[in-house]
């Protein structure tokens, strides 16, 4: 018995629009600016700022604003819960699990909580796990937690400000073309 292989070749074309190229430019510029800001603040790890720029960025400013607000609310609540449990129960795995549970319960109990509520427990993980894995003292753990949350907020703010700037420039361009 012979088994045959069938290769299917899919034909596709890439089409780059002005808007898609500007979107790419805005995200890359946001990553560069976030990196620069965190360098000025002497923050070594920058990945959460870059991730935030990419996650909240949207071609449409209304969606960008919504994503930014949601990410910031969830980051602040996740950070607050993570910090609270670091203070109350210490730097350990059990504290992490309890904090994740608490963040899920809190996030899902508000009727109009942002739809991306999962970012709150993710932020708990972001702010607590490095300290647990490195067996840090509480003071060091608090610094790491606040630094990680700050990285996320820097990325969100940079992405929002760039989106606002590009939306404003686009509106001005549209007004000039109508005139």
N, C-alpha and C positions, 0 to 999 in steps of 0.2 A: 504494500500500500504506500503510495507516494503522497506526501502532503505538499500541496502547492501554496505558494505565497502570492498574494495579490497586493501590489503596491498602488495605492491611490495617491495621485498627485493633486493637491488642491491648488487651484489658481486663485491668487489674491493680488490685489494691488494696494499699495499704500498711497494715501492721498493726504498730503499735509496742507492744512489750511492756515491762513494767517492767525486765526484764533488758536489753533492747536500749537503753533510755534510760539505764540506769545505765552500760552499756558506753560509750556516747557520752560521758556525763559524765566517766567515768574517763579516757578518752583526752584530752578537752579539758582537764581538770584537770591531767593529766600534762604536756601541752604548756605550759600556763601555768606550772606549777611549774618545769619545765626551763628555760623562758625566764627566769624569775625567778632561779634558781640561777646560770645563766650570766651574767646581768646582775651579780649580786653578785661573780662571779669576773672581771668586766670582759672577758668573751669576746664579741667583736662578732658573729661568725657563729654562728648557733644552729640552722641547718637540720638538721644531723645528729642533734642531740638530739631534735628534733621528729619526724624520720623514725623514729628508734629507738623512741620512745614508741609510735608508730602501728604499727610492724612487730612489736614483741614483745607488744603488748597482745592479750589473748585473754579472752573471757568466763569460760573455765574456768581456774582457778588452776594446775592441773597443766600445762596447755599453756603458760600464761604462764611458769611456772618453766622449762620446757624451752626455750622460745623465748629467754628471757633468758640462760640459761646458754650456749646455742648462739651467740647473737649476741655475747656477751662473749668466749667462747673464740675465735671467728673474728675478732673485732675486735682482740683482743690479739695473736693470731698474725699477722694481716695487718699490723698496725702494726709488730710486731717485724721482720717480713721487709722491709717498706718501709724502716724505719729502717736496717736492716743494709745494704741495697743502696744507700741514699743515702750511707752512710758508706764503703762499699767501692768503689762504681762512680760515685758522684757524682750530681749533680742533672741528669739528662738522660733523653731518651726511651728510649735503649737500657737504661738502668738500670731503668726502669719495666717494660719488656717482660720482662727477665730476672727481676725480682721477681714479676711476675704468674705467670710460668712456674714459678718456685720455689714460690710459694704454692699453686698447683694441685697440683703434685707432692707437696708435703708434706701438704696437706689430704686428698688422695685415697689416700694410702699407709697411713693408720692405719685398722685394721679398724673401730673403734668411734668414729670421728671424727663429730661432729655432722652430721646429714643436710643441714644448710644450709651445707655447706662452701664454697659459692660466695661467701659473705660475706667470706671471707679474701682472695681476689683483689680483690673489690670494695673492701675496706678498703685494700689496697695502692694502688689507684687514688685513693681518697679522700685518702690521706695524701701521695701523691707528686705527683699532677697539678697542684695549685695552684702548687707550687714550680717545677715544670718550665715551666708556662705563663708564670709571672712572671719566669723566669730569676733565681731567688733564689740567694743564696750558701748554702752547706751549713748554716751556723748557723741562718739564717732558715728553711730547709727543715725542719730538725729541730723547730723551735718549731711550725711549721704542722702538721707530722705529729702531734706529741703533742697539740696543741690539738684537731685533728679527732677523734682517737681518744678524747680526754677528753669531747668533746661526745656521741659515741655512747654512751660508758659512763654519762654523766649521764642520758641518756634511758632507757637500760636500767634503771638503778637506780631512777629515779623511777617508771617503769611497774611494776616489780616490787614496790616498796613500796606503791604504791597498790593493786595487785592483792591483795597480802597483807592490807592493811587492809580492803578490801571483802570478801574471802573470810572474814576473821575476824568482821566485823560480820554477814555473812550466816549464818555458823554460829551465832553467838549468837542471832540472830533465830529461826533454826530450832529451837534448843534451847528458847527461851522459848515458842514456839508448840506444842511437843510437851508441855511441862509443864502 
